Amino acid sequence: MSKRRKKKIVRVIHPSVNPLPLRLAPLYAGHLQVFSDASQKRHGGLAAVLFATPDSDAVIRSRTVPIIGSNELELQATLFALEQARDLFPDRPLALFSDNQDAVLRLNRSKTEGLEQDPVLQQMLGQHELGDTLANASVCWIKGHGSCRGNILADQHAAEAAS
């Protein structure tokens, strides 16, 4: 009796027109929208995708880094995105989106409970002088591999940086 192979299901993702899906866009109107992601292949790759307005072109920055643990790499990607936002759009209110819940929870916990509870994060923020930038940012989780155009771009550019 021959084994039947399951048909491979190809999932078609239709990216949103704006950086965020329409249901989320009103919540972050007037904010610099920043998307971060990390990837692991031959190297680690970090990507930051920044939208000054929903209608503007994306400003894309990426960096190749040594491979470390997945969650630590994602945390580095969020800090890289914060750094890019601070340098490229100083004093703009920003919303940072990541598809890694651990990184989002860690950053939000440090905002509410204080950096003293996470000395490693405190040191990382201090090295890059990102404490004020994080304090003034909304850090949000966004579903990965969904229809969010900003997240799709961040995924692509992080993978390219990791190649």
N, C-alpha and C positions, 0 to 999 in steps of 0.2 A: 504494500500500500504506500503510495507516494505521499510525501508531506506537502501540504499546501503552504505556499508562502503568503503571508499577509500582504495585502496591498499597502504600499507606502502612502500614507495620507499626507498630502501637501497642503500646508496651511497657508493661505494667502492673507497677508496682513496689509490692510489699507491704511497708510499713515494719515494722521490728521492733517488738515490744511495748515493750521497754526502749530506752533511748538507744542502746545497742550491740547488735549481733546476739548471740545466745546463746553462740556459740562464742568471742567476745571478752570477754564480761561478766566471767567469773571472773578474768581477768588484771588487771582494774582495780577489783575490789571494794574498797570503802573509800576510793576516790579521788573527788574532785570531778571530774566528767566535763565537759569543756569542748570545744565544737565551734566552729570558726571557718570563715568563708567570705567571699568577696568577689565582687562582680558589677560589670559595666560596662554601663551603658545611657546615659541622658542624663548621669548623674553616676556616680561610683564609690560603691559601697555596701559597708559592712563589717557583719558580724553576728557576735555571740557568743551561743551558746546554752549555758547552764550547768545541770547537774543535780547537786544536792547528794547525792542518792541515786538509784538507778535507778527507784525508785517515786515520786519527787517530781515536781512540776510543773516545767517548764522556766522558767528565768529568762532572758529574751531581751532583749538590748541590740543596738541597731543605730546606725549613724552614716553620714551622707552625706559624702563627701569628693570632692575633685577627681579626675578620671580621670588615672591614670598607667599605666605598663606593667603588664601582667597579673600577672607574678610579684611585682613590688613592691607591688601592691595586695593580693595574697594575704599577703605578709609583714606588711603593715600590719594585715591582719585578724587574724593570729595574735598580734601584739603588742597589739592592741585587746582580744582575748580574754584574754590574760594580765593586762592591766590590770584588766579587769572581775573576773576571778577574785581578784586581789589585793585589790581594794577591797570586793567583796561577801562573800568567804569568806576572810578573812585566816588565814594559818597552816594552811590545809588542804592536804594532799597532793593534787596534781592531775595529771590526764592530759589533755593538750591534743591534739585530733584535728583534722587539716586534710586536705582532699583534694588539696592542692597539694604534690607531692613536693619541688619546689625549696625551698619555704619550710621544710618539715620537715628536709630535709638541711642547709640553712644554719643553722638553729637548733641541730640536733644536733651539727654540726661545731663550732660555737662553744662548745658545752658540753664537748666532748671535747678540742679543740685550743686552746681559750682564745679570748677575744674579740679579742685582739690581731691575729689573722689576718684579721679582718673589721672594719676601723675604722668603716665606715658603720653596720653593725649595732651595734657598740659604742656609737656616738653615739646611735643611736635608743633603745637600751635605757637609756642613761644619762639621756636627756631625760625618760623616763617612770619612771625608778627601778625598772626591771624585772629587773635583774641577779640578785637573790636569788630572785625568783619563777621565772625561767627555770631557774636552777640546781637548784631543787627540783621541777621539773616533768618528767614523762615526755612527750615530744613524739612523736606517732605519726601515721603516714599512714593514712588510711582511704579506701577506694575511693569515688570520687565517683559520684553517680547510682546508688547501690546501695540496699540495703534498710535502711541504718542510719538510724533515726529522727532522731537528733541531727544528722546531716549533712543530711538532707532539710529539717529546720527551719532550719538555718543557710543553706542555699541559698535558701529562700523569703524569709527576712527580709533577706538581702543584696540580692536582686533588688528587693524592695520599697523598700529604702533607696536603690537606684540609680535608681529611676524618676523 
